[in-house]
Amino acid sequence: MFGFNLPISPEYIIPPVTLAIIATLLMMFDMRDTLEFHRQLISEGQVWRIWSSQYIHTNWMHLALNLVGILFIWVLHAEHTSIRRYFIHVLLLGLWTGLGIWLFCPDIRVYTGLSGLLHGIIVWGALKDIQVKEPTGVLLFLGIAGKLAWEQYAGPSTDVGNLIDSRVAIESHLIGAIGGLVLAIPLLRSKQRSDISDD
């Protein structure tokens, strides 16, 4: 999947390009005030913000960093998914992350960005790698786990926070990653059955 073997079939390109275009258009049309996670406004009934906030960004640098994340996932795991599965994951993980922030992170008053759900997608992809016996799967999973552990220990990066003009919501990364684990339960069960049959 590297070098000249990139996943360039339309079925692999359409999902990430569509997500990137949607996020870019929302930034261009300055939809932040209408769609961002705003705890007070959500409590007043604007519940769509729990979900919609996942697809908008504080500034162009924030968007650019998440576009790099979309590209990274495409290079690594495009061939693991389908158009339908990709968008189901994007929608479910967006809702999961927003609800997790709402329920478990009362100190987060305002939130935007794709990074939470992207962590979920890459965790799912790493576990899919493991299921199909890709040797990089375990390394990728351990790398993501290490990153999450370091963030929870060290706190959010001030340098990245300055770039995106906002505190990095490391809580969303953990919530999204847990969502990826939940989505991967069928993969883990399938691998367990396969391992048993191999024995």
C-alpha positions in Angstrom: 0.0 0.0 0.0 3.0 2.3 -0.1 5.0 3.7 -3.0 3.4 2.8 -6.3 0.8 0.6 -4.7 -1.4 3.3 -3.2 -5.2 2.6 -3.0 -6.3 4.7 -5.9 -9.4 2.9 -7.0 -12.5 5.2 -6.8 -14.1 3.1 -4.0 -11.1 3.9 -1.9 -10.7 7.6 -2.9 -14.3 8.7 -2.8 -14.9 8.4 1.0 -11.8 10.3 2.3 -12.1 13.0 -0.4 -15.8 13.5 0.4 -15.1 13.9 4.1 -12.3 16.3 3.3 -14.6 18.4 1.0 -17.4 18.5 3.6 -15.0 19.7 6.3 -13.4 22.3 4.0 -16.8 23.6 2.8 -18.0 24.0 6.4 -14.8 26.0 7.1 -15.2 28.1 4.0 -18.8 29.0 4.9 -17.9 29.7 8.5 -20.4 27.4 10.1 -18.7 27.2 13.4 -21.1 29.4 15.3 -24.0 27.2 14.2 -22.4 23.8 14.5 -19.7 23.8 17.2 -20.1 21.9 20.5 -21.3 24.6 22.9 -22.4 23.1 26.2 -24.7 25.9 27.2 -26.5 26.0 23.9 -26.8 22.2 23.8 -28.4 22.4 27.3 -30.9 24.9 25.9 -32.0 22.5 23.2 -29.5 22.8 20.3 -28.7 19.1 20.5 -27.4 18.8 16.9 -24.2 20.4 18.1 -23.2 17.2 19.9 -22.8 15.5 16.5 -22.2 18.4 14.0 -19.2 19.8 16.0 -17.1 16.8 15.0 -16.9 18.1 11.4 -15.9 21.7 11.8 -12.7 23.4 12.9 -11.4 26.4 14.8 -9.1 27.6 11.9 -7.5 26.5 8.7 -4.5 25.0 10.5 -6.8 22.9 12.6 -8.5 21.7 9.4 -5.1 21.0 7.7 -3.9 18.8 10.6 -7.1 16.7 10.4 -6.8 16.5 6.6 -3.4 15.0 7.1 -5.0 12.5 9.4 -7.6 11.6 6.7 -4.7 11.1 4.2 -2.7 9.0 6.7 -5.7 6.7 7.3 -6.4 6.4 3.5 -2.8 5.3 2.8 -2.8 2.8 5.7 -6.3 1.4 5.6 -8.3 2.3 2.6 -8.4 -1.2 1.3 -9.9 -2.5 4.6 -13.2 -0.7 4.1 -16.0 0.2 1.7 -17.8 3.4 0.9 -20.7 2.3 3.1 -18.6 1.2 6.0 -16.4 4.3 5.9 -19.4 6.7 6.2 -21.1 4.5 8.9 -17.9 4.7 10.9 -17.5 8.5 10.4 -21.2 9.1 11.4 -21.2 6.7 14.4 -17.8 7.8 15.7 -18.8 11.4 15.3 -21.9 10.9 17.4 -20.1 8.6 19.9 -17.3 11.2 20.4 -19.8 14.1 20.8 -21.9 12.1 23.3 -18.8 11.1 25.2 -17.7 14.7 25.6 -21.2 15.8 26.6 -21.6 13.0 29.2 -18.1 12.6 30.6 -16.2 15.9 30.0 -18.2 18.6 31.8 -15.1 20.9 31.8 -15.2 21.0 28.0 -17.5 23.9 27.2 -16.7 24.4 23.5 -15.3 21.7 21.1 -14.7 21.2 17.4 -12.8 18.9 15.1 -12.4 15.5 13.4 -9.6 14.2 15.6 -11.7 12.2 18.0 -13.4 10.2 15.4 -10.2 9.9 13.3 -8.6 8.2 16.3 -11.5 5.7 16.3 -11.1 5.0 12.6 -7.4 4.3 12.9 -7.9 2.1 15.9 -10.4 0.1 14.0 -8.0 -0.1 11.1 -5.1 -1.3 13.3 -7.3 -4.1 14.7 -8.4 -5.0 11.1 -4.7 -5.2 10.3 -4.3 -7.6 13.2 -7.3 -9.7 12.1 -5.9 -10.1 8.6 -2.4 -10.8 10.0 -0.7 -7.6 8.7 2.5 -7.4 10.6 2.2 -3.6 11.1 -1.1 -3.9 12.8 0.2 -4.6 16.3 2.9 -1.9 16.0 0.3 0.6 14.9 -2.1 -0.3 17.7 0.7 -0.1 20.3 1.7 3.3 18.8 -1.8 4.7 19.1 -2.1 3.3 22.7 1.2 4.8 23.6 0.2 8.2 22.1 -3.1 8.2 24.1 -1.4 7.2 27.3 1.2 9.9 26.9 -1.5 12.5 26.2 -3.4 11.5 29.4 -0.2 11.7 31.4 1.4 14.9 29.9 -1.7 16.8 29.0 -2.6 18.6 25.8 0.2 20.0 23.6 0.5 23.8 24.0 2.3 24.1 20.7 -0.5 22.4 18.8 -3.0 24.4 20.8 -1.4 27.6 19.7 -1.5 26.4 16.1 -5.2 25.6 16.2 -6.2 28.5 18.5 -7.8 26.2 21.0 -6.9 23.7 23.7 -6.3 20.2 22.2 -9.2 18.1 23.5 -7.2 15.0 24.3 -10.3 13.5 25.9 -11.9 13.3 22.5 -8.9 11.3 21.2 -9.5 8.7 24.0 -13.2 8.6 23.6 -12.9 8.2 19.8 -10.3 5.4 20.2 -12.7 3.6 22.6 -15.4 3.9 20.0 -13.0 2.3 17.4 -12.5 -0.6 19.8 -16.3 -1.0 20.2 -16.7 -1.0 16.4 -13.9 -3.6 16.1 -15.6 -6.1 18.5 -16.9 -8.2 15.5 -13.3 -8.2 14.1 -11.9 -9.5 17.4 -14.5 -12.2 17.7 -13.8 -13.3 14.1 -10.1 -13.4 14.8 -10.7 -15.4 18.0 -12.8 -18.0 16.0 -10.2 -18.1 13.3 -7.4 -18.7 15.9 -9.5 -21.5 17.5 -10.1 -23.2 14.1 -6.4 -23.0 13.3 -5.6 -24.8 16.5 
